[in-house]
Amino acid sequence: MEIELRKAVADDEGWLFELHEAAHRELVEAAYGPWVVEQQEEFFRPLVDDHEVFVVVAEGHDVGAVYLGERDGDTWLELIEVEPAHQGEGIGAAALRWVVSGSADRGRGTLLQVHRINDGAKQLYEREGFASVGETPTHHLLRRP
């Protein structure tokens, strides 16, 4: 799937939160219990404020988002989300390759964490060359040099 990424703007924030809920509600509820909008809004605010946010565009439609930062000299992939209706189309993998390529162009690796119960995402990252570099009680930490 061919994608483009554009820098998110303030007008995207409402849609970005809707995407966040659509892409992560099931995972959040499985791991932590009921989705409480106020709690999720508190979690979401720093995602937008503290990261470089890009909207993933496929066939002229906004279908995903990527949240980037820096950690230990690497590009930190805080979050990658794809609308559920477009998951399985290669959009997430294409966005991931975009991140990795940009990191490599700057002489950096790419670092991320994936929730322990999110096996599908972990498998995607491993297929794309990421390897385990640590764990927390809730997440796997993966890096691609």
N, C-alpha and C positions, 0 to 999 in steps of 0.2 A: 504494500500500500504506500503510495506517495503522500507525504505530508509536508506541511510547512509549519514553522513555529514563528509566532509573533509575540513581542513583549506585551504582557498584560497591562491594561490601563484601568483607572478607577471605575469606569463604567462596566468592567468585567466582573467586579466583585460579587454581585448578587448571583450571577451565573456560576461563578467559581464555587460559591458555597453550595449551590444546588448540585453541582457536579460532585463536590466532596461528599455530600450526603448520598447521592445515587451510587457512587463508586465505593464508599467505605462503610455505609450504615450496617450492612450485614456482618462485616468483619468486626466492627466495633461492638455490636451487640453480642456476637459470639465470644469475644474476648473479655468484654468488660460489663456487659449488661445493657439495659435499655438505652437507646439513643435519646439523650436529653439535649434539646436544641440549645439551651443557654450554655451548657457545658461545652458543646461542640463549637459554638460561636467563640467562646473564650479560647479554645484550642486553635481555632482557625485564624483568628486575628494575627497572632505572631507568624503564622505561615506566610501570610501576605506581607506583613510589615518587615519581616526579617530575612526574606529570601527574594531572589530574582525570580519572577514568575513569568512563564511563557504559556501562551494558549496554543494548543495543537489544533491545526486546521487540516481537514481532509475533505477533498472534493467541495471546497468552498464553505464548509460548515465547521464551527467550533465543536470539537469532539473530545478534548482532553486538556490536561494541564501538566506542567512540569515546574517544580519548585527547587531552585538551586541555591547553594551557599558554598562555603569553603570550610574545610576542616583538615587540620594537620597537613596543609600544603596541597591537599587534593580537592577536587570538585566534590562537594557533598550533594548528593541527590536526595533531598529531603522527602520528596513525594512525587510520584507520577500517577496520574489518574486518567482513565478513559471511560467515557460514558458506557454503561453496561450494554446498550444496544450495539455498540461498536467494538466491544471486547472480542478477541479471537480473530480479528481482521489484520493483525500485524501492526496496528497503530502504536501500541505500547512498545513493541520491539523497535520500531522505526524511531520513535522518540528517544528511547534508550540509546540507540546507536548515534543519534544526533548529539546527545550529552557526552558520550564517550569520545566521539570524534573531536568535539570542541575542547574537551579536557586534554586530549592527546596533543592537539594543536598548540596548547599552552604549556606542554611539557608536564602535565599533571596526570595522576591517576583519577579514578572515579570511585568514591566511597559511598555506601548506602547501608541502610538497615531494612530488614524485612521481618514482619511479624512471624513468629514461629508457626502460627496456624494458617499462614498464607502460602501453602505449598506451591500453588500455581505460579505465583510471582517469583518465588525462590528458584523454581525450575527454569523460568525464563532467564533470570539473571545468570544462573550457572551455564545455560546454553550460550549466553552472550560473553562468556569468558570470565565471569566473576568467581572469586574463590573466598572461602570463609577466612576471616581474620579475627574473629572473636564472637562472643555471645553475651547477651544480657538475659535476665530471667524471662523476658518477653520477646526478644528479637535476635536474629542472626545478623552479624555485621559482615558485609561482603565488600571486596575491593577488586577492581580491575586495574592493573598497572598501566 
